[in-house]
């Protein structure tokens, strides 16, 4: 894959996962916890695909291949990192909604 293809793949996968996480939060707010778990699982799967693409990029750089960074790749990496952070925060909010539903 070219650096541009890698960048677009990261952005697409991370963006899809982020959208699923936002949907999961909405479902949690409505106490739809079965849908929440499904969306969390989907988001994690998609996020892991993006992470695997990122790992390939890092590995190729470690093998001496030229991996100069451009704005598109920086944006792709930023998108993935924001999604990983969103995943962590979403799980915490879902826990709070679950506790609220028990009361």
C-alpha positions as CSV (number, residue, x, y, z in Angstrom):
1,X,0.0,0.0,0.0
2,X,1.2,3.5,-0.7
3,X,1.5,6.0,2.2
4,X,-1.6,7.8,0.8
5,X,-3.6,4.5,0.8
6,X,-2.5,3.7,4.3
7,X,-3.6,7.2,5.4
8,X,-7.0,6.9,3.9
9,X,-7.4,3.3,5.3
10,X,-6.6,4.6,8.8
11,X,-9.0,7.5,8.5
12,X,-11.8,5.3,7.2
13,X,-11.4,2.6,9.8
14,X,-10.9,5.0,12.7
15,X,-13.8,7.1,11.5
16,X,-16.1,4.1,11.3
17,X,-15.1,3.0,14.8
18,X,-15.6,6.5,16.2
19,X,-19.2,6.6,14.7
20,X,-20.0,3.3,16.2
21,X,-18.8,4.6,19.6
22,X,-21.0,7.6,19.4
23,X,-24.0,5.4,18.5
24,X,-23.1,3.1,21.5
25,X,-23.2,6.2,23.8
26,X,-26.7,7.1,22.4
27,X,-27.9,3.5,23.0
28,X,-26.4,3.6,26.5
29,X,-28.3,6.8,27.3
30,X,-31.5,5.0,26.3
31,X,-30.5,1.9,28.4
32,X,-30.3,-0.3,25.2
33,X,-27.4,-2.3,26.5
34,X,-27.6,-5.2,24.1
35,X,-27.1,-2.7,21.2
36,X,-24.4,-1.1,23.2
37,X,-22.4,-4.3,23.5
38,X,-22.8,-5.1,19.8
39,X,-21.6,-1.6,18.7
40,X,-18.7,-1.7,21.1
41,X,-17.6,-5.1,19.7
42,X,-18.0,-3.8,16.1
43,X,-16.0,-0.6,17.0
44,X,-13.3,-2.6,18.6
45,X,-13.0,-4.9,15.5
46,X,-12.8,-2.0,13.2
47,X,-10.4,-0.1,15.4
48,X,-8.1,-3.2,15.6
49,X,-8.0,-3.3,11.8
50,X,-6.8,0.3,11.8
51,X,-4.3,-0.5,14.4
52,X,-3.0,-3.3,12.3
53,X,-2.5,-1.0,9.4
54,X,-0.6,1.4,11.7
55,X,1.6,-1.5,12.9
56,X,2.4,-2.4,9.3
57,X,3.5,1.2,8.8
58,X,5.7,1.2,11.9
59,X,7.2,-2.2,10.9
60,X,8.1,-1.0,7.4
61,X,9.8,2.0,8.9
62,X,11.7,-0.2,11.3
63,X,12.8,-2.3,8.3
64,X,14.4,0.8,6.8
65,X,11.7,1.7,4.3
66,X,11.2,5.4,3.7
67,X,8.2,6.6,5.7
68,X,8.3,10.3,5.6
69,X,5.3,11.9,7.3
70,X,3.0,14.3,5.5
71,X,-0.1,16.1,6.7
72,X,-2.5,13.4,5.6
73,X,-0.6,10.7,7.5
74,X,-0.4,12.9,10.6
75,X,-4.2,13.5,10.3
76,X,-4.7,9.7,10.0
77,X,-2.6,9.0,13.0
78,X,-4.5,11.7,15.0
79,X,-7.8,10.3,14.0
80,X,-6.8,6.8,15.1
81,X,-5.5,8.0,18.5
82,X,-8.7,10.1,19.1
83,X,-10.7,7.0,18.4
84,X,-8.7,4.9,20.8
85,X,-9.2,7.6,23.5
86,X,-12.9,7.7,22.6
87,X,-13.2,4.0,23.1
88,X,-11.8,4.2,26.6
89,X,-14.0,7.1,27.6
90,X,-17.1,5.5,26.0
91,X,-16.6,2.4,28.1
92,X,-16.5,4.5,31.2
93,X,-19.6,6.4,30.3
94,X,-21.4,3.2,29.5
95,X,-20.5,1.9,32.9
96,X,-22.1,5.0,34.5
97,X,-25.3,4.5,32.4
98,X,-25.4,0.9,33.5
99,X,-25.1,1.9,37.2
100,X,-27.9,4.5,36.6
101,X,-30.1,1.9,35.1
102,X,-29.7,-0.3,38.1
103,X,-31.1,2.4,40.4
